Amino acid sequence: MEGVQSIKQRFELIGNDIKLNRAIEKAIQVAPTDISVLVTGESGVGKEAVPKIIHSLSHRKHAKYIAVNCGAIPEGTIDSELFGHEKGAFTGATQTRSGYFEVADGGTIFLDEVGELPLTTQVRLLRVLENGEFLKVGSSQVQKTDVRIVAATNINMFEAIEKEKFREDLYYRLSTVEINIPPLRERQEDIHLLFRKFASDFGQKYKMPTIRLEEQAVQLLIKYRWPGNIRQLRNIAEQVSVLEKNRTITAGTLNGYLPNSSNTNLPAVIGQTKKEGDFSNEREILYKVLFDMKGDLNDLKKLTLELLKNNDSEKVQEENETLIRKIYGNKDEEARPQENNVAEVLHLPEPIVETTSTAAQPQEDRYHFAEEIQEEETLSLQEKEIELIKKSLERNRGKRKAAASELGISERTLYRKIKQYDL
């Protein structure tokens, strides 16, 4: 059995990170068996090297090795690509076609981005893993295949299972052995080694002197987070090699090639603070608008009832000056009732004067319904009102005055609602 160092040289793997060495050791140990392997890791870390190591060290090394990018094949044709189809199975199927599982019989299939497989295809793949059987599209004849499956993914499989985008039973079939490739930011000692290797390769490729990094540039290279991992590092090395005339690269020069280079390996705290009045989505904003409109409507009902009871607009305006200002605002005369006539603004009917004799029967109160106005409030709106109050109190750390200001209501009203909803 070959050692880790010889495998690195054979497959041109650069680095001495402990996690990387452990991943290679796992690949060497499982290679002689037919165990299904799942390779996990972020995009660009080099997951495709693991199935090649496994295939080359297995008893299947003389048979076919087929790599399939599951995310690049359209959902409508992926079953045909993997399992083949019969002539006339669908529009355009002019002849019988063999799929990858039939062609790779006796060899190894590498399913890259396996998390992108449709659920219907996952069921077919599960049957192949369980008993090596599959059906061509449009066929009823069961066929047998003997393949070693190595899969890879850069998504969190447990989250995909919770969202019902990936079958749990298929995950446990694929991950008999799971090999994780660490991201580049966790292999700080390997970053400069990889950069030097890439710079040397591009120097030979483009027939130009190899670039060199100053010490500060090396430190900048190591501190960068590398969200694109090795693939991004290789691209940066190629850009610098081709575009820079000066073959000694300073930190300032390198900084221009690193997107968002202010990001370092320091952990980022996201979403801990919010601006006052900031809402997470548009739905909350709409509910807040409805909440404010409901409050204005209640104030208008109260003002209208006072006018109907007293029939004296001037007196009502004096007694409810604060309420009127709240409804119409404080902007000059444009937003205020004209000529101090609130009844005219509200378009109320003139009070009815009884002209008949006093002996006549008393007239029925035409506005009796105004006293019976009740607030009809749906359960969902009440729940949203409670939710808005809770969130506002949380944002303002329990300070009722600030929360009331944010909600556009008085502190007294807020206190009443807190008591009403037992918050």
Disulfide bonds with the S-S distance in Angstrom:
none
